[in-house]
Amino acid sequence: MALWSSLVLFLLAWQLHIAAMMLPSTLPMVGLFRQAATGQPHPGVARVCFLGGYLLVWTMFGVLALLGDTLLGMALSDWHWLMHRPEWLMGAVLVLAGAFQFTSLKSRCLDKCRQPRSFLLAHYRRGWGGAMTLGVRHGLFCLGSCWALMLVMFVVGIANLAWMAPLAALMIYEKIGRHGDRLVRPAGTALILLGALVFIGPAWMPTLVHMH
């Protein structure tokens, strides 16, 4: 029972987390879908299904990330050397997130997120099934553009505001900012350098490598 209650609490907290970090960047798409759905017999149901599909993608990612985090914690309990050097895990995730900024997958997914009108015209279908499919599809592209940055949140703790605020700002601006495309690679470089600093583990960075 304690396991299920913990999972429910996590999912509730995760939905709030996604609402704060992801929904702001998808508002242009939500607005366009709302306009397109007004001609449907039940536009309100269609909007709910669209958002439900989007949140389903992120909920599944959250569950998988939580499972991975739990399994990693269990493994670290038997790997004492690494358990006492959390900066190695933190540094690896930061370098991974930084390197992903330079990939073609990141670019392709961001392109879809930055052109909501074209995306809607290409994939819009009437009915609640079409709305949910569109939400899932949009959620997958959104996830594809920033899953690595979200992993950073899991490593430092999803309630860590010192990380949440700048990462949320980065993800939002990459998608809807006027010059978001110019920020992707510099942010990647900064993350890689930060990861390298964490690997070194200087004494003046204790809070940066604090694990949840």
Helices and strands as residue ranges (DSSP letters): H 2-21, H 23-37, H 43-78, H 80-83, H 86-100, H 104-114, H 116-123, H 127-156, H 161-176, H 180-200
